[in-house]
Amino acid sequence: MTRPDIALTRYFADLPDPRIDRTKKHALGDILVITVCAVICGADTFEEVERFGRAKYDWLRRFLELPNGIPSHDTFNRVFAALDPRQFGDCFARWMAALCTATGLRQVAVDGKVVRRAPRDTFSGCLHLVSAWATENRLILGQQAVADGSHEIAAIPELLRVLDLAGALVTIDAAGCQVEIARQVREQGGHYLLTVKGNQPTLHDALRALFERALDDDFAGLRHDTHEATEEGHGRREWRCVSVIYDPPGLPPDWADVAAAVLVTRERRVGEQDGWESHCYLTSLAGTAEELGGYIRSHWDIENGLHWVLDVAFREGANRTRAGHAGANLGLVRRVAASLLSQDGARGSIKAKRFNAALDESYLLRVLQGFTEN
Protein backbone atom coordinates (compact mmCIF):
# COMPACT_ATOMS: atom_id res chain seq x y z
CA MET A 1 0.00 0.00 0.00
CA THR A 2 1.32 3.45 -0.92
CA ARG A 3 1.24 5.64 2.16
CA PRO A 4 0.25 9.33 1.84
CA ASP A 5 3.21 11.64 2.34
CA ILE A 6 2.94 13.74 5.51
CA ALA A 7 5.69 16.36 5.48
CA LEU A 8 5.92 16.69 9.26
CA THR A 9 7.03 13.03 9.60
CA ARG A 10 10.23 13.90 7.73
CA TYR A 11 11.05 16.71 10.13
CA PHE A 12 10.53 14.48 13.17
CA ALA A 13 12.89 11.79 11.83
CA ASP A 14 16.01 13.11 13.60
CA LEU A 15 14.33 14.13 16.86
CA PRO A 16 16.13 12.37 19.77
CA ASP A 17 13.87 9.97 21.65
CA PRO A 18 14.16 10.62 25.42
CA ARG A 19 12.93 7.12 26.38
CA ILE A 20 15.06 4.11 27.28
CA ASP A 21 14.88 1.25 24.79
CA ARG A 22 12.78 -1.13 26.87
CA THR A 23 9.95 1.42 27.11
CA LYS A 24 9.71 2.12 23.37
CA LYS A 25 6.54 0.20 22.57
CA HIS A 26 5.39 2.99 20.27
CA ALA A 27 7.43 4.83 17.67
CA LEU A 28 8.19 8.43 18.62
CA GLY A 29 7.07 9.64 15.20
CA ASP A 30 3.72 7.89 15.61
CA ILE A 31 3.16 9.56 19.00
CA LEU A 32 3.92 12.99 17.59
CA VAL A 33 1.85 12.65 14.42
CA ILE A 34 -1.18 11.34 16.34
CA THR A 35 -0.91 14.32 18.69
CA VAL A 36 -0.71 16.88 15.89
CA CYS A 37 -3.70 15.30 14.13
CA ALA A 38 -5.70 15.11 17.35
CA VAL A 39 -5.04 18.74 18.28
CA ILE A 40 -6.06 19.89 14.81
CA CYS A 41 -9.31 17.97 15.30
CA GLY A 42 -10.17 19.48 18.67
CA ALA A 43 -8.22 17.53 21.29
CA ASP A 44 -6.99 19.75 24.12
CA THR A 45 -5.68 17.14 26.58
CA PHE A 46 -3.72 13.89 26.30
CA GLU A 47 -6.83 11.94 27.33
CA GLU A 48 -8.57 13.42 24.29
CA VAL A 49 -5.53 12.66 22.11
CA GLU A 50 -5.80 8.98 23.10
CA ARG A 51 -9.55 8.94 22.36
CA PHE A 52 -8.91 10.48 18.95
CA GLY A 53 -6.26 7.85 18.18
CA ARG A 54 -8.55 4.97 19.08
CA ALA A 55 -11.46 6.40 17.08
CA LYS A 56 -9.24 7.06 14.03
CA TYR A 57 -7.06 3.93 14.28
CA ASP A 58 -7.94 2.58 10.81
CA TRP A 59 -7.31 5.97 9.20
CA LEU A 60 -4.02 6.49 11.04
CA ARG A 61 -2.79 3.08 9.82
CA ARG A 62 -2.78 4.56 6.31
CA PHE A 63 0.46 6.41 7.09
CA LEU A 64 1.69 5.15 10.48
CA GLU A 65 3.00 1.71 11.48
CA LEU A 66 1.37 1.54 14.96
CA PRO A 67 2.95 -1.85 15.82
CA ASN A 68 1.38 -1.86 19.31
CA GLY A 69 -1.79 0.08 18.63
CA ILE A 70 -2.57 3.50 20.07
CA PRO A 71 -0.54 4.69 23.08
CA SER A 72 -2.28 5.48 26.35
CA HIS A 73 -2.76 9.05 27.51
CA ASP A 74 -0.10 8.43 30.17
CA THR A 75 2.37 7.50 27.44
CA PHE A 76 1.59 10.67 25.49
CA ASN A 77 2.04 12.71 28.67
CA ARG A 78 5.33 11.06 29.67
CA VAL A 79 6.84 11.43 26.19
CA PHE A 80 5.87 15.09 25.86
CA ALA A 81 7.10 15.79 29.40
CA ALA A 82 10.49 14.27 28.58
CA LEU A 83 11.02 15.72 25.09
CA ASP A 84 13.63 18.46 24.96
CA PRO A 85 11.53 21.52 23.97
CA ARG A 86 14.43 23.12 22.10
CA GLN A 87 15.03 20.04 19.95
CA PHE A 88 11.29 19.58 19.46
CA GLY A 89 10.97 23.24 18.49
CA ASP A 90 13.88 22.93 16.06
CA CYS A 91 12.00 20.23 14.13
CA PHE A 92 8.99 22.49 13.66
CA ALA A 93 11.20 25.51 12.98
CA ARG A 94 12.89 23.72 10.07
CA TRP A 95 9.50 22.79 8.64
CA MET A 96 8.10 26.30 8.98
CA ALA A 97 11.32 27.85 7.62
CA ALA A 98 10.99 25.77 4.47
CA LEU A 99 7.41 26.91 4.08
CA CYS A 100 8.31 30.56 4.58
CA THR A 101 11.00 30.27 1.93
CA ALA A 102 8.27 29.15 -0.42
CA THR A 103 5.78 31.84 0.58
CA GLY A 104 8.15 34.81 0.97
CA LEU A 105 8.65 35.77 4.60
CA ARG A 106 8.86 39.46 5.44
CA GLN A 107 7.84 40.39 9.00
CA VAL A 108 8.38 38.35 12.17
CA ALA A 109 6.40 39.43 15.24
CA VAL A 110 7.70 38.26 18.62
CA ASP A 111 5.44 38.29 21.67
CA GLY A 112 4.72 36.31 24.82
CA LYS A 113 1.54 34.67 26.12
CA VAL A 114 0.68 33.07 29.44
CA VAL A 115 -1.20 29.82 30.10
CA ARG A 116 -2.88 30.85 33.33
CA ARG A 117 -4.09 27.44 34.50
CA ALA A 118 -0.58 25.94 34.29
CA PRO A 119 1.39 27.29 37.29
CA ARG A 120 5.16 27.63 36.93
CA ASP A 121 7.90 29.53 38.73
CA THR A 122 8.23 32.21 36.04
CA PHE A 123 7.94 35.98 36.44
CA SER A 124 4.25 35.69 35.46
CA GLY A 125 3.59 32.81 37.87
CA CYS A 126 2.51 30.39 35.13
CA LEU A 127 3.62 28.74 31.93
CA HIS A 128 4.80 31.59 29.69
CA LEU A 129 5.43 30.94 26.00
CA VAL A 130 7.17 33.38 23.64
CA SER A 131 6.29 32.93 19.96
CA ALA A 132 7.68 34.13 16.64
CA TRP A 133 4.89 34.68 14.11
CA ALA A 134 5.14 35.41 10.39
CA THR A 135 2.49 38.11 10.13
CA GLU A 136 1.97 38.03 6.38
CA ASN A 137 1.87 34.25 6.08
CA ARG A 138 0.25 33.61 9.49
CA LEU A 139 2.74 30.88 10.36
CA ILE A 140 4.33 30.00 13.67
CA LEU A 141 8.10 30.11 13.18
CA GLY A 142 9.22 29.11 16.65
CA GLN A 143 8.46 29.06 20.35
CA GLN A 144 10.49 29.37 23.53
CA ALA A 145 9.15 28.71 27.02
CA VAL A 146 10.26 31.10 29.75
CA ALA A 147 12.41 29.06 32.14
CA ASP A 148 11.48 28.72 35.79
CA GLY A 149 12.90 31.62 37.75
CA SER A 150 13.37 33.62 34.56
CA HIS A 151 11.76 36.36 32.47
CA GLU A 152 10.56 36.86 28.91
CA ILE A 153 13.65 38.97 28.18
CA ALA A 154 15.85 35.88 28.56
CA ALA A 155 13.59 33.73 26.35
CA ILE A 156 13.59 36.05 23.32
CA PRO A 157 17.31 35.63 22.42
CA GLU A 158 16.95 31.84 22.67
CA LEU A 159 13.97 31.96 20.34
CA LEU A 160 15.72 34.21 17.81
CA ARG A 161 18.77 31.92 17.66
CA VAL A 162 16.81 29.15 15.93
CA LEU A 163 15.37 31.46 13.27
CA ASP A 164 16.86 32.47 9.93
CA LEU A 165 16.45 36.24 10.15
CA ALA A 166 18.25 37.14 6.92
CA GLY A 167 16.10 39.73 5.18
CA ALA A 168 13.42 39.68 7.90
CA LEU A 169 12.03 42.55 9.97
CA VAL A 170 11.65 41.52 13.62
CA THR A 171 9.03 43.51 15.53
CA ILE A 172 8.98 43.24 19.34
CA ASP A 173 7.01 45.04 22.03
CA ALA A 174 8.60 46.99 24.88
CA ALA A 175 9.60 43.90 26.90
CA GLY A 176 12.06 42.97 24.17
CA CYS A 177 13.44 46.47 23.66
CA GLN A 178 16.98 45.59 24.74
CA VAL A 179 20.38 46.60 23.37
CA GLU A 180 21.53 42.97 23.19
CA ILE A 181 18.41 41.83 21.34
CA ALA A 182 18.72 44.60 18.76
CA ARG A 183 22.36 43.69 18.22
CA GLN A 184 21.51 39.98 17.89
CA VAL A 185 18.88 40.65 15.21
CA ARG A 186 21.39 42.66 13.18
CA GLU A 187 24.11 40.02 13.62
CA GLN A 188 21.69 37.39 12.29
CA GLY A 189 21.04 39.49 9.19
CA GLY A 190 17.66 40.97 10.09
CA HIS A 191 16.23 44.39 10.87
CA TYR A 192 14.49 45.32 14.11
CA LEU A 193 11.52 47.53 14.96
CA LEU A 194 11.16 47.92 18.73
CA THR A 195 8.49 49.54 20.87
CA VAL A 196 10.13 51.95 23.31
CA LYS A 197 8.50 52.57 26.70
CA GLY A 198 9.48 53.31 30.28
CA ASN A 199 11.54 50.16 30.77
CA GLN A 200 14.22 51.98 28.73
CA PRO A 201 13.94 55.41 30.40
CA THR A 202 17.05 57.01 28.86
CA LEU A 203 16.10 56.01 25.33
CA HIS A 204 12.42 56.79 25.87
CA ASP A 205 13.16 60.27 27.22
CA ALA A 206 15.59 60.97 24.35
CA LEU A 207 13.01 59.98 21.74
CA ARG A 208 10.29 62.06 23.36
CA ALA A 209 12.57 65.09 23.52
CA LEU A 210 13.65 64.58 19.91
CA PHE A 211 10.08 64.55 18.61
CA GLU A 212 8.99 67.46 20.81
CA ARG A 213 11.77 69.62 19.36
CA ALA A 214 11.08 68.38 15.84
CA LEU A 215 7.36 69.12 16.03
CA ASP A 216 7.99 72.57 17.53
CA ASP A 217 10.46 73.42 14.71
CA ASP A 218 8.47 71.72 11.93
CA PHE A 219 11.29 69.15 11.53
CA ALA A 220 13.76 71.86 10.46
CA GLY A 221 17.16 70.38 9.53
CA LEU A 222 15.95 66.78 9.92
CA ARG A 223 15.40 64.21 7.20
CA HIS A 224 11.91 62.99 7.89
CA ASP A 225 8.66 61.58 6.55
CA THR A 226 5.05 61.58 7.72
CA HIS A 227 1.91 59.68 6.84
CA GLU A 228 -1.66 60.22 7.99
CA ALA A 229 -4.66 57.91 7.70
CA THR A 230 -8.25 57.91 8.94
CA GLU A 231 -10.54 54.92 9.40
CA GLU A 232 -14.23 54.90 10.18
CA GLY A 233 -16.75 52.15 10.85
CA HIS A 234 -18.97 50.52 13.47
CA GLY A 235 -19.36 53.77 15.38
CA ARG A 236 -15.62 54.30 15.61
CA ARG A 237 -13.35 56.85 13.96
CA GLU A 238 -9.55 56.72 14.25
CA TRP A 239 -6.93 59.15 12.94
CA ARG A 240 -3.29 58.04 12.88
CA CYS A 241 -0.17 60.02 12.14
CA VAL A 242 3.21 58.31 11.69
CA SER A 243 6.25 60.60 11.92
CA VAL A 244 9.72 59.28 11.09
CA ILE A 245 13.10 60.93 11.68
CA TYR A 246 16.00 59.32 9.84
CA ASP A 247 19.46 59.07 11.42
CA PRO A 248 18.01 60.54 14.63
CA PRO A 249 20.45 62.66 16.66
CA GLY A 250 20.88 62.67 20.42
CA LEU A 251 20.09 59.00 21.16
CA PRO A 252 22.13 56.73 23.46
CA PRO A 253 25.05 55.27 21.46
CA ASP A 254 24.61 51.59 22.37
CA TRP A 255 21.82 50.73 19.95
CA ALA A 256 23.02 48.90 16.85
CA ASP A 257 22.57 50.41 13.38
CA VAL A 258 19.75 52.83 14.25
CA ALA A 259 18.23 54.08 10.99
CA ALA A 260 15.09 55.85 12.18
CA ALA A 261 12.98 56.92 15.13
CA VAL A 262 9.21 56.65 14.80
CA LEU A 263 6.36 58.38 16.60
CA VAL A 264 2.81 57.09 16.11
CA THR A 265 -0.02 59.31 17.33
CA ARG A 266 -3.60 58.07 17.43
CA GLU A 267 -6.81 59.94 18.08
CA ARG A 268 -10.00 57.92 18.21
CA ARG A 269 -13.67 58.50 18.88
CA VAL A 270 -15.93 55.62 19.92
CA GLY A 271 -19.49 56.83 20.28
CA GLU A 272 -19.23 60.05 22.26
CA GLN A 273 -15.89 59.25 23.90
CA ASP A 274 -12.56 60.60 22.62
CA GLY A 275 -9.14 59.10 23.24
CA TRP A 276 -5.55 60.02 22.41
CA GLU A 277 -2.22 58.18 22.68
CA SER A 278 1.25 58.20 21.21
CA HIS A 279 4.07 55.66 21.16
CA CYS A 280 7.74 55.71 20.16
CA TYR A 281 9.66 53.10 18.18
CA LEU A 282 13.28 52.52 17.20
CA THR A 283 14.27 50.71 14.00
CA SER A 284 17.23 49.75 11.86
CA LEU A 285 15.04 49.90 8.73
CA ALA A 286 14.91 53.23 6.88
CA GLY A 287 11.43 52.67 5.48
CA THR A 288 8.84 55.29 4.62
CA ALA A 289 6.39 56.48 7.26
CA GLU A 290 3.61 54.55 5.54
CA GLU A 291 5.67 51.34 5.43
CA LEU A 292 6.82 51.55 9.05
CA GLY A 293 3.31 52.41 10.23
CA GLY A 294 2.04 49.33 8.42
CA TYR A 295 4.62 47.11 10.12
CA ILE A 296 3.71 48.53 13.52
CA ARG A 297 0.04 47.76 12.94
CA SER A 298 0.81 44.31 11.53
CA HIS A 299 2.79 43.40 14.63
CA TRP A 300 -0.42 43.03 16.58
CA ASP A 301 -1.62 40.30 14.21
CA ILE A 302 0.17 37.99 16.63
CA GLU A 303 -2.47 38.96 19.20
CA ASN A 304 -5.45 38.61 16.86
CA GLY A 305 -4.19 35.93 14.49
CA LEU A 306 -2.52 33.67 17.06
CA HIS A 307 -3.08 34.48 20.74
CA TRP A 308 -6.80 35.19 20.41
CA VAL A 309 -7.23 32.03 18.32
CA LEU A 310 -5.37 29.96 20.92
CA ASP A 311 -7.63 31.16 23.70
CA VAL A 312 -10.94 31.04 21.82
CA ALA A 313 -10.53 28.05 19.48
CA PHE A 314 -8.02 26.00 21.51
CA ARG A 315 -8.95 27.09 25.06
CA GLU A 316 -5.26 27.44 25.86
CA GLY A 317 -5.80 29.67 28.89
CA ALA A 318 -7.64 26.82 30.62
CA ASN A 319 -5.13 24.10 29.77
CA ARG A 320 -3.56 22.55 32.88
CA THR A 321 -0.83 20.44 31.24
CA ARG A 322 2.29 21.09 33.27
CA ALA A 323 4.36 17.92 33.88
CA GLY A 324 7.98 18.46 32.85
CA HIS A 325 8.12 19.99 29.37
CA ALA A 326 4.66 18.72 28.40
CA GLY A 327 2.95 22.11 28.71
CA ALA A 328 5.48 23.89 26.49
CA ASN A 329 5.61 21.10 23.91
CA LEU A 330 1.84 20.80 23.69
CA GLY A 331 1.69 24.59 23.38
CA LEU A 332 3.92 24.36 20.31
CA VAL A 333 1.65 21.72 18.78
CA ARG A 334 -1.32 24.05 19.29
CA ARG A 335 0.52 26.85 17.50
CA VAL A 336 1.41 24.62 14.57
CA ALA A 337 -2.20 23.41 14.38
CA ALA A 338 -3.42 27.02 14.36
CA SER A 339 -0.98 27.79 11.52
CA LEU A 340 -2.11 24.80 9.47
CA LEU A 341 -5.76 25.66 9.90
CA SER A 342 -5.18 29.36 9.19
CA GLN A 343 -3.53 28.51 5.88
CA ASP A 344 -6.36 26.27 4.70
CA GLY A 345 -8.67 28.08 2.31
CA ALA A 346 -11.94 26.63 3.62
CA ARG A 347 -14.46 29.14 4.91
CA GLY A 348 -15.25 29.41 8.59
CA SER A 349 -13.54 30.06 11.91
CA ILE A 350 -10.61 28.07 13.24
CA LYS A 351 -12.96 26.40 15.71
CA ALA A 352 -15.26 25.37 12.85
CA LYS A 353 -12.28 24.05 10.87
CA ARG A 354 -11.20 21.92 13.85
CA PHE A 355 -14.69 20.42 13.99
CA ASN A 356 -14.66 19.84 10.23
CA ALA A 357 -11.28 18.07 10.46
CA ALA A 358 -12.67 15.77 13.16
CA LEU A 359 -15.64 14.83 10.96
CA ASP A 360 -13.97 14.63 7.56
CA GLU A 361 -10.76 12.63 7.25
CA SER A 362 -10.13 13.85 3.72
CA TYR A 363 -10.23 17.42 5.00
CA LEU A 364 -7.83 16.56 7.85
CA LEU A 365 -5.41 15.04 5.35
CA ARG A 366 -5.71 18.16 3.18
CA VAL A 367 -4.82 20.34 6.16
CA LEU A 368 -1.79 18.18 6.95
CA GLN A 369 -0.64 18.23 3.34
CA GLY A 370 -1.55 21.85 2.76
CA PHE A 371 2.05 23.00 3.23
CA THR A 372 4.48 21.65 0.68
CA GLU A 373 7.87 23.06 -0.13
CA ASN A 374 8.21 24.41 -3.68
C-alpha positions in Angstrom: 0.0 0.0 0.0 1.3 3.4 -0.9 1.2 5.6 2.2 0.2 9.3 1.8 3.2 11.6 2.3 2.9 13.7 5.5 5.7 16.4 5.5 5.9 16.7 9.3 7.0 13.0 9.6 10.2 13.9 7.7 11.0 16.7 10.1 10.5 14.5 13.2 12.9 11.8 11.8 16.0 13.1 13.6 14.3 14.1 16.9 16.1 12.4 19.8 13.9 10.0 21.6 14.2 10.6 25.4 12.9 7.1 26.4 15.1 4.1 27.3 14.9 1.3 24.8 12.8 -1.1 26.9 9.9 1.4 27.1 9.7 2.1 23.4 6.5 0.2 22.6 5.4 3.0 20.3 7.4 4.8 17.7 8.2 8.4 18.6 7.1 9.6 15.2 3.7 7.9 15.6 3.2 9.6 19.0 3.9 13.0 17.6 1.8 12.6 14.4 -1.2 11.3 16.3 -0.9 14.3 18.7 -0.7 16.9 15.9 -3.7 15.3 14.1 -5.7 15.1 17.4 -5.0 18.7 18.3 -6.1 19.9 14.8 -9.3 18.0 15.3 -10.2 19.5 18.7 -8.2 17.5 21.3 -7.0 19.8 24.1 -5.7 17.1 26.6 -3.7 13.9 26.3 -6.8 11.9 27.3 -8.6 13.4 24.3 -5.5 12.7 22.1 -5.8 9.0 23.1 -9.6 8.9 22.4 -8.9 10.5 19.0 -6.3 7.9 18.2 -8.6 5.0 19.1 -11.5 6.4 17.1 -9.2 7.1 14.0 -7.1 3.9 14.3 -7.9 2.6 10.8 -7.3 6.0 9.2 -4.0 6.5 11.0 -2.8 3.1 9.8 -2.8 4.6 6.3 0.5 6.4 7.1 1.7 5.1 10.5 3.0 1.7 11.5 1.4 1.5 15.0 2.9 -1.9 15.8 1.4 -1.9 19.3 -1.8 0.1 18.6 -2.6 3.5 20.1 -0.5 4.7 23.1 -2.3 5.5 26.4 -2.8 9.1 27.5 -0.1 8.4 30.2 2.4 7.5 27.4 1.6 10.7 25.5 2.0 12.7 28.7 5.3 11.1 29.7 6.8 11.4 26.2 5.9 15.1 25.9 7.1 15.8 29.4 10.5 14.3 28.6 11.0 15.7 25.1 13.6 18.5 25.0 11.5 21.5 24.0 14.4 23.1 22.1 15.0 20.0 20.0 11.3 19.6 19.5 11.0 23.2 18.5 13.9 22.9 16.1 12.0 20.2 14.1 9.0 22.5 13.7 11.2 25.5 13.0 12.9 23.7 10.1 9.5 22.8 8.6 8.1 26.3 9.0 11.3 27.9 7.6 11.0 25.8 4.5 7.4 26.9 4.1 8.3 30.6 4.6 11.0 30.3 1.9 8.3 29.1 -0.4 5.8 31.8 0.6 8.2 34.8 1.0 8.6 35.8 4.6 8.9 39.5 5.4 7.8 40.4 9.0 8.4 38.3 12.2 6.4 39.4 15.2 7.7 38.3 18.6 5.4 38.3 21.7 4.7 36.3 24.8 1.5 34.7 26.1 0.7 33.1 29.4 -1.2 29.8 30.1 -2.9 30.9 33.3 -4.1 27.4 34.5 -0.6 25.9 34.3 1.4 27.3 37.3 5.2 27.6 36.9 7.9 29.5 38.7 8.2 32.2 36.0 7.9 36.0 36.4 4.2 35.7 35.5 3.6 32.8 37.9 2.5 30.4 35.1 3.6 28.7 31.9 4.8 31.6 29.7 5.4 30.9 26.0 7.2 33.4 23.6 6.3 32.9 20.0 7.7 34.1 16.6 4.9 34.7 14.1 5.1 35.4 10.4 2.5 38.1 10.1 2.0 38.0 6.4 1.9 34.3 6.1 0.2 33.6 9.5 2.7 30.9 10.4 4.3 30.0 13.7 8.1 30.1 13.2 9.2 29.1 16.7 8.5 29.1 20.4 10.5 29.4 23.5 9.2 28.7 27.0 10.3 31.1 29.8 12.4 29.1 32.1 11.5 28.7 35.8 12.9 31.6 37.7 13.4 33.6 34.6 11.8 36.4 32.5 10.6 36.9 28.9 13.7 39.0 28.2 15.8 35.9 28.6 13.6 33.7 26.3 13.6 36.1 23.3 17.3 35.6 22.4 17.0 31.8 22.7 14.0 32.0 20.3 15.7 34.2 17.8 18.8 31.9 17.7 16.8 29.1 15.9 15.4 31.5 13.3 16.9 32.5 9.9 16.4 36.2 10.1 18.3 37.1 6.9 16.1 39.7 5.2 13.4 39.7 7.9 12.0 42.6 10.0 11.6 41.5 13.6 9.0 43.5 15.5 9.0 43.2 19.3 7.0 45.0 22.0 8.6 47.0 24.9 9.6 43.9 26.9 12.1 43.0 24.2 13.4 46.5 23.7 17.0 45.6 24.7 20.4 46.6 23.4 21.5 43.0 23.2 18.4 41.8 21.3 18.7 44.6 18.8 22.4 43.7 18.2 21.5 40.0 17.9 18.9 40.7 15.2 21.4 42.7 13.2 24.1 40.0 13.6 21.7 37.4 12.3 21.0 39.5 9.2 17.7 41.0 10.1 16.2 44.4 10.9 14.5 45.3 14.1 11.5 47.5 15.0 11.2 47.9 18.7 8.5 49.5 20.9 10.1 52.0 23.3 8.5 52.6 26.7 9.5 53.3 30.3 11.5 50.2 30.8 14.2 52.0 28.7 13.9 55.4 30.4 17.1 57.0 28.9 16.1 56.0 25.3 12.4 56.8 25.9 13.2 60.3 27.2 15.6 61.0 24.4 13.0 60.0 21.7 10.3 62.1 23.4 12.6 65.1 23.5 13.6 64.6 19.9 10.1 64.6 18.6 9.0 67.5 20.8 11.8 69.6 19.4 11.1 68.4 15.8 7.4 69.1 16.0 8.0 72.6 17.5 10.5 73.4 14.7 8.5 71.7 11.9 11.3 69.1 11.5 13.8 71.9 10.5 17.2 70.4 9.5 15.9 66.8 9.9 15.4 64.2 7.2 11.9 63.0 7.9 8.7 61.6 6.5 5.0 61.6 7.7 1.9 59.7 6.8 -1.7 60.2 8.0 -4.7 57.9 7.7 -8.2 57.9 8.9 -10.5 54.9 9.4 -14.2 54.9 10.2 -16.8 52.2 10.8 -19.0 50.5 13.5 -19.4 53.8 15.4 -15.6 54.3 15.6 -13.4 56.8 14.0 -9.5 56.7 14.2 -6.9 59.2 12.9 -3.3 58.0 12.9 -0.2 60.0 12.1 3.2 58.3 11.7 6.2 60.6 11.9 9.7 59.3 11.1 13.1 60.9 11.7 16.0 59.3 9.8 19.5 59.1 11.4 18.0 60.5 14.6 20.4 62.7 16.7 20.9 62.7 20.4 20.1 59.0 21.2 22.1 56.7 23.5 25.0 55.3 21.5 24.6 51.6 22.4 21.8 50.7 19.9 23.0 48.9 16.8 22.6 50.4 13.4 19.8 52.8 14.2 18.2 54.1 11.0 15.1 55.9 12.2 13.0 56.9 15.1 9.2 56.7 14.8 6.4 58.4 16.6 2.8 57.1 16.1 0.0 59.3 17.3 -3.6 58.1 17.4 -6.8 59.9 18.1 -10.0 57.9 18.2 -13.7 58.5 18.9 -15.9 55.6 19.9 -19.5 56.8 20.3 -19.2 60.1 22.3 -15.9 59.2 23.9 -12.6 60.6 22.6 -9.1 59.1 23.2 -5.5 60.0 22.4 -2.2 58.2 22.7 1.2 58.2 21.2 4.1 55.7 21.2 7.7 55.7 20.2 9.7 53.1 18.2 13.3 52.5 17.2 14.3 50.7 14.0 17.2 49.7 11.9 15.0 49.9 8.7 14.9 53.2 6.9 11.4 52.7 5.5 8.8 55.3 4.6 6.4 56.5 7.3 3.6 54.5 5.5 5.7 51.3 5.4 6.8 51.6 9.1 3.3 52.4 10.2 2.0 49.3 8.4 4.6 47.1 10.1 3.7 48.5 13.5 0.0 47.8 12.9 0.8 44.3 11.5 2.8 43.4 14.6 -0.4 43.0 16.6 -1.6 40.3 14.2 0.2 38.0 16.6 -2.5 39.0 19.2 -5.4 38.6 16.9 -4.2 35.9 14.5 -2.5 33.7 17.1 -3.1 34.5 20.7 -6.8 35.2 20.4 -7.2 32.0 18.3 -5.4 30.0 20.9 -7.6 31.2 23.7 -10.9 31.0 21.8 -10.5 28.0 19.5 -8.0 26.0 21.5 -8.9 27.1 25.1 -5.3 27.4 25.9 -5.8 29.7 28.9 -7.6 26.8 30.6 -5.1 24.1 29.8 -3.6 22.5 32.9 -0.8 20.4 31.2 2.3 21.1 33.3 4.4 17.9 33.9 8.0 18.5 32.9 8.1 20.0 29.4 4.7 18.7 28.4 3.0 22.1 28.7 5.5 23.9 26.5 5.6 21.1 23.9 1.8 20.8 23.7 1.7 24.6 23.4 3.9 24.4 20.3 1.6 21.7 18.8 -1.3 24.1 19.3 0.5 26.8 17.5 1.4 24.6 14.6 -2.2 23.4 14.4 -3.4 27.0 14.4 -1.0 27.8 11.5 -2.1 24.8 9.5 -5.8 25.7 9.9 -5.2 29.4 9.2 -3.5 28.5 5.9 -6.4 26.3 4.7 -8.7 28.1 2.3 -11.9 26.6 3.6 -14.5 29.1 4.9 -15.2 29.4 8.6 -13.5 30.1 11.9 -10.6 28.1 13.2 -13.0 26.4 15.7 -15.3 25.4 12.8 -12.3 24.0 10.9 -11.2 21.9 13.8 -14.7 20.4 14.0 -14.7 19.8 10.2 -11.3 18.1 10.5 -12.7 15.8 13.2 -15.6 14.8 11.0 -14.0 14.6 7.6 -10.8 12.6 7.3 -10.1 13.8 3.7 -10.2 17.4 5.0 -7.8 16.6 7.8 -5.4 15.0 5.3 -5.7 18.2 3.2 -4.8 20.3 6.2 -1.8 18.2 7.0 -0.6 18.2 3.3 -1.5 21.9 2.8 2.0 23.0 3.2 4.5 21.6 0.7 7.9 23.1 -0.1 8.2 24.4 -3.7 
